[in-house]
């Protein structure tokens, strides 16, 4: 049996070849910063798997002319979808690492997995599928894919989404992956950044708030695969608001999109004419400079920073990246950033990058595609 190679190293090599950042073994050695013998083992395995082809020679830089490596052409695509409470974002991820055909459609997550997955399947009908992946807005066990106690997914708790996904796709026999949306987005962010962030805290701040630690190119999942539930961290100055989890004072109640829209929709806080805003209207109001909305969003960002400061002091990451819909609001990101610099040790923030997502709204789709493409078998057991 051929020796095993680390899944992360395999994924990084595939990503570099897919993007064109590497076209030879020597390129991979330089990019991955590993020994030539390690790259040789990785390339040998990829050649044996038929994922990579070796053809032609490149220009010499003083030694032997390098053999050119490229991904094998394929007609298939990975169907990927990120689900929200009221919408789904669906795309097709090509084996070469390109995301195309992204479409956002209305759904109601409360309709349950069977109905929602049928909608997903109908949007990619007729495509030659290599795999199927879904990111869910709630806690997901890994690798089983079972949903555990989701606060915003009525009727999904304890459900095995993989079984419903298989039925919706007519018992498709290729790999299927079900994961949490923040975890998928974190990997998408890591890939988009070119694999150059060793330890990154990714926060998905939208209607709800999720988070993920990526370390050494891998998701830190915790003992049961349920890590990253920062949304239910208790924060000071929360006003003891009731949370959807049944507790009080959680971060979700003061720093999420749902909390902001609820707060600004009340007659005592919202600006005249704002009414009962959705998240889209709230974002527009910030861009229009509505003073009450800007102040509320700034305070929400500050409280996010409070919740993250303990994690930064404990984990010492290279980067904190804020994604999701609220990451488009500079005042939200800046407020969180300011608190992190204020509350974290200077020795930890001196080289810390704190910024909005590079991958943007397609982060989770990119992450799902990458996980499907780079894993030999991701089918939930």
ChimeraX attribute file (.defattr): number of C-alpha atoms within 10 A of each C-alpha:
attribute: neighborCount
match mode: 1-to-1
recipient: residues
	/A:1	3
	/A:2	8
	/A:3	7
	/A:4	9
	/A:5	13
	/A:6	8
	/A:7	15
	/A:8	14
	/A:9	18
	/A:10	17
	/A:11	19
	/A:12	20
	/A:13	24
	/A:14	27
	/A:15	23
	/A:16	20
	/A:17	21
	/A:18	20
	/A:19	13
	/A:20	14
	/A:21	14
	/A:22	22
	/A:23	20
	/A:24	21
	/A:25	20
	/A:26	15
	/A:27	17
	/A:28	25
	/A:29	18
	/A:30	12
	/A:31	17
	/A:32	19
	/A:33	11
	/A:34	12
	/A:35	11
	/A:36	15
	/A:37	11
	/A:38	16
	/A:39	23
	/A:40	15
	/A:41	15
	/A:42	23
	/A:43	23
	/A:44	14
	/A:45	18
	/A:46	17
	/A:47	16
	/A:48	12
	/A:49	11
	/A:50	11
	/A:51	16
	/A:52	20
	/A:53	17
	/A:54	15
	/A:55	10
	/A:56	10
	/A:57	13
	/A:58	14
	/A:59	11
	/A:60	9
	/A:61	8
	/A:62	6
	/A:63	7
	/A:64	10
	/A:65	13
	/A:66	17
	/A:67	15
	/A:68	16
	/A:69	21
	/A:70	18
	/A:71	20
	/A:72	14
	/A:73	12
	/A:74	12
	/A:75	10
	/A:76	15
	/A:77	24
	/A:78	28
	/A:79	29
	/A:80	29
	/A:81	30
	/A:82	27
	/A:83	26
	/A:84	22
	/A:85	17
	/A:86	11
	/A:87	15
	/A:88	23
	/A:89	22
	/A:90	25
	/A:91	25
	/A:92	24
	/A:93	29
	/A:94	22
	/A:95	24
	/A:96	20
	/A:97	19
	/A:98	14
	/A:99	19
	/A:100	12
	/A:101	9
	/A:102	14
	/A:103	12
	/A:104	13
	/A:105	13
	/A:106	13
	/A:107	18
	/A:108	15
	/A:109	22
	/A:110	15
	/A:111	13
	/A:112	16
	/A:113	21
	/A:114	15
	/A:115	15
	/A:116	20
	/A:117	21
	/A:118	15
	/A:119	16
	/A:120	25
	/A:121	19
	/A:122	11
	/A:123	15
	/A:124	18
	/A:125	11
	/A:126	8
	/A:127	13
	/A:128	13
	/A:129	20
	/A:130	21
	/A:131	22
	/A:132	27
	/A:133	26
	/A:134	29
	/A:135	26
	/A:136	26
	/A:137	23
	/A:138	26
	/A:139	24
	/A:140	28
	/A:141	22
	/A:142	20
	/A:143	15
	/A:144	18
	/A:145	26
	/A:146	21
	/A:147	24
	/A:148	16
	/A:149	17
	/A:150	18
	/A:151	16
	/A:152	17
	/A:153	20
	/A:154	13
	/A:155	14
	/A:156	21
	/A:157	16
	/A:158	13
	/A:159	16
	/A:160	19
	/A:161	25
	/A:162	22
	/A:163	16
	/A:164	19
	/A:165	25
	/A:166	18
	/A:167	15
	/A:168	20
	/A:169	17
	/A:170	10
	/A:171	11
	/A:172	15
	/A:173	12
	/A:174	14
	/A:175	20
	/A:176	24
	/A:177	25
	/A:178	29
	/A:179	28
	/A:180	28
	/A:181	28
	/A:182	30
	/A:183	32
	/A:184	28
	/A:185	31
	/A:186	32
	/A:187	30
	/A:188	25
	/A:189	27
	/A:190	28
	/A:191	23
	/A:192	18
	/A:193	13
	/A:194	14
	/A:195	18
	/A:196	14
	/A:197	18
	/A:198	14
	/A:199	20
	/A:200	28
	/A:201	23
	/A:202	27
	/A:203	28
	/A:204	27
	/A:205	25
	/A:206	18
	/A:207	23
	/A:208	23
	/A:209	27
	/A:210	27
	/A:211	25
	/A:212	26
	/A:213	25
	/A:214	23
	/A:215	16
	/A:216	15
	/A:217	22
	/A:218	16
	/A:219	18
	/A:220	16
	/A:221	16
	/A:222	11
	/A:223	9
	/A:224	10
	/A:225	18
	/A:226	19
	/A:227	19
	/A:228	22
	/A:229	14
	/A:230	19
	/A:231	24
	/A:232	20
	/A:233	14
	/A:234	17
	/A:235	19
	/A:236	12
	/A:237	12
	/A:238	18
	/A:239	12
	/A:240	15
	/A:241	16
	/A:242	14
	/A:243	18
	/A:244	14
	/A:245	14
	/A:246	8
	/A:247	12
	/A:248	19
	/A:249	19
	/A:250	25
	/A:251	27
	/A:252	31
	/A:253	28
	/A:254	29
	/A:255	30
	/A:256	26
	/A:257	26
	/A:258	17
	/A:259	20
	/A:260	24
	/A:261	23
	/A:262	18
	/A:263	19
	/A:264	22
	/A:265	20
	/A:266	14
	/A:267	12
	/A:268	9
	/A:269	13
	/A:270	22
	/A:271	16
	/A:272	11
	/A:273	8
	/A:274	17
	/A:275	14
	/A:276	16
	/A:277	19
	/A:278	17
	/A:279	20
	/A:280	12
	/A:281	14
	/A:282	23
	/A:283	21
	/A:284	13
	/A:285	18
	/A:286	20
	/A:287	15
	/A:288	11
	/A:289	12
	/A:290	16
	/A:291	13
	/A:292	16
	/A:293	25
	/A:294	20
	/A:295	15
	/A:296	22
	/A:297	28
	/A:298	21
	/A:299	19
	/A:300	27
	/A:301	28
	/A:302	24
	/A:303	23
	/A:304	30
	/A:305	27
	/A:306	23
	/A:307	23
	/A:308	24
	/A:309	21
	/A:310	14
	/A:311	16
	/A:312	23
	/A:313	17
	/A:314	11
	/A:315	14
	/A:316	20
	/A:317	22
	/A:318	21
	/A:319	20
	/A:320	23
	/A:321	22
	/A:322	26
	/A:323	29
	/A:324	26
	/A:325	19
	/A:326	26
	/A:327	23
	/A:328	18
	/A:329	18
	/A:330	16
	/A:331	22
	/A:332	28
	/A:333	25
	/A:334	19
	/A:335	19
	/A:336	26
	/A:337	23
	/A:338	15
	/A:339	19
	/A:340	26
	/A:341	17
	/A:342	14
	/A:343	16
	/A:344	20
	/A:345	14
	/A:346	13
	/A:347	10
	/A:348	16
	/A:349	20
	/A:350	10
	/A:351	12
	/A:352	18
	/A:353	15
	/A:354	21
	/A:355	17
	/A:356	22
	/A:357	25
	/A:358	16
	/A:359	22
	/A:360	18
	/A:361	17
	/A:362	20
	/A:363	27
	/A:364	32
	/A:365	31
	/A:366	29
	/A:367	28
	/A:368	31
	/A:369	31
	/A:370	26
	/A:371	19
	/A:372	25
	/A:373	24
	/A:374	20
	/A:375	14
	/A:376	11
	/A:377	13
	/A:378	19
	/A:379	20
	/A:380	19
	/A:381	8
